[in-house]
Every structure is written in C-alpha cells, then in structure tokens.
Amino acid sequence: MLTLSRAWSIVPFATILFLDIANVQSAAGGVPPGMSLTCQFTSGPRSGTTFDFSTTPGATPAPIGAPCTDGAGSFGRAIAQRSK
C-alpha cells in the first residue's frame, strides 16, 4: 500500500511541472529549450514533409525527438526549430 500511495504523489507533481513549462512558454513568448513546435512527418499524408506549428493556435511544444502528429493521420518526430 505504501508504494501505491507514493506513486500517486508523483503524478500531481509531474502535472504541475508540465503546466509550469507551458507558463514559461507563454511568459517568455517562445518555446523552452529542448522543445519544439516543428514536426518532421514519417508516415501518413504528410510523410516526407516538415511543418512548423508555431502559428497554429493551441499547438503544444514537444521534446525534440518525441513523437508528434497533425491530428489528421500524419505522424513523425519533433525536430529542432529553424531560426527565423
């Protein structure tokens, strides 16, 4: 029982940490280091293309190398954003 209760105490902390990262993005006006809004698609209709979601309302940054999707059947990996 003690182990289960410890596992439950970790979840709220992780959630709060995630929300703090989102607040850093909005307060600083950019994407936190190690995160990206650019997806390089490897499957689906956009396979072989890259898309920058920085102008897409509600887009959430993902860690570089993490899976990403357009929500319409294309999947890939988050890549470092290009300098503008």
Residue pairs with C-beta under 8 A, 6 or more apart in sequence:
21 32
21 35
21 61
22 60
24 32
25 31
25 32
25 35
25 61
31 37
31 54
31 61
31 81
32 61
34 63
34 64
35 61
35 62
35 63
35 64
35 78
36 61
36 62
36 63
36 64
36 78
36 79
36 80
36 81
37 52
37 53
37 54
37 56
37 59
37 61
37 62
37 78
37 81
38 50
38 51
38 52
38 53
38 54
38 78
38 79
38 80
38 81
38 82
39 50
39 51
39 53
39 62
39 68
39 69
39 70
39 76
39 77
39 78
39 79
40 49
40 50
40 76
40 77
40 78
40 79
41 47
41 48
41 49
41 50
41 51
41 70
41 74
41 75
41 76
42 48
42 75
42 76
42 77
43 74
43 75
43 76
44 70
44 72
44 73
44 74
44 75
45 72
45 73
45 74
46 70
46 74
46 76
47 74
47 76
50 79
51 70
52 81
52 82
53 59
54 81
61 78
62 68
62 78
63 78
64 78
64 79
64 80
65 77
65 78
66 77
66 78
67 75
67 76
67 77
67 78
68 75
68 76
68 77
68 78
69 75
69 76
